[in-house]
Amino acid sequence: MAYTEALAGLHVSELAPRVVQSEIRAMSVACDAVGGVNLAQGVCDTEVPEVVAEGAIAAIRGGLNIYTRLDGIARLRKAIAEQVARTHGMVVDPEREVLVTSGVTGGFQAAVMALLNPGDEVLVFEPCYGYHVSTLRSVRVTPVLVALAEPGWGVDLDAVRAAITPRARAMVINTPSNPAGKVFTRKELEGLAEIAREFDLFVFTDEIYEHFIYGGAKHVSPAEIPGMRERTILMSGFSKTFSVTGWRVGYLIADAKWTGAIGYFHDLTYVCAPAPFQHGCADGVEKLGPEFYTGLAREHEAKRTMIVDALRAAGMNPHVPDGAYYVLASAKNLPGVTAAEKARALLAKTGVAAVAGSAFFRPGKGEDLLRFCFAKKDKDLAEACRRLRQA
């Protein structure tokens, strides 16, 4: 009795009661239970480039298995700086402005801990990646959702301005985006840059899908826009590009005045990204030329065509993405009231798992949308498309 009474004052945090299993993870579990084809989670199970895999194996066998510097191995930081110079035309100091992080997720968490305070507000564009929103909430920062305009997911600059209050400190830009595959245009980024400068906002930019660009779209980093270099926290990585989502190797680029604090919090939580995997990624960045990245985009553009055609045949009108490797498609004709119910109905009928669109919107929105990931081996994607066509 006394022991029970002693525990009576214990309780979870204020945040914990609102925490539920990610709908993405929930659908992956449901898919595994029926042996289905998982187009729900963005695991990117295509082949790892041989040079990347062999680089990590060689590092393990060579004894490179201990902690690295908190900002990552010098070779990888130098390779990242050189790649950013080639792709974005930006001069980056690998010693003071590059952090190797535990994926973009780890970089973003460390950055918001270093640069934001409880009660601050951050603008996030909707549909949005749930981890961005949840990470902000985990440090008691308030995400303020700003809807992109359908059907093309355009930026409404008036809506952005209307969402800004005296507590606004930053905005999050995910380009190309998850889940919509939206690629922010230079004109849109210039408009957002003007607002960021006017209201003195940080810009956290998640560019993990920067090499997955289709058609006439062009990836532009907000950090390239004049006047934005010092206020932009650029985050990207290798999980998607090298198909190594489980390795957790990303990077963050920021002005040297911010990287010290960000690095402190990344070290506090993660110590460092896995050492041998850093070496494998360094080999990839150093040795894979431009043809690898153009081939990657071309390969995934073909996969995009496969899934878009199958969804149309299934009566699920898709939003055709300009980048990334996801498709949002209409679920209006599927049984169920909510998107989660519709996703489970589709799984039960076809064995194909998708994610409820509501996972990427504020409550009450996205209930007629499902998200499909097409970064799959051709055999598995073809099977999923076959099943959808027969739905």
Protein Blocks (a to p, Z undefined) as FASTA:
>chain_A
ZZmmmmmmgccdfklmmpccdfklmmmmmmmmnopacfkbcnhpaccdfklmmmmmmmmm
nopabccdfkbpfklmmmmmmmmmmmnopacdfklmcccdehjklmmmmmmmmmpcehia
cdddddddfklmmmmmmnopacdddddddfkopacfklmmmmpcfkbcbdcddddddfkl
pacdfklmmmmmmmmmmnopacdddfklmmmcghjbccddfklpghilmmpccdddjklm
nopaknopadddddfklmmmmmmmmmmmnopacfklmmmmmmmmmmmcfklmmmmmmmmm
mmmmmmmmmmmmnopacdddfbdjbdcddfklpgcjblmlmmmmmmmmnopacddfklmc
cehihklcccddfbbcfklmmmmmmmmmmZZ
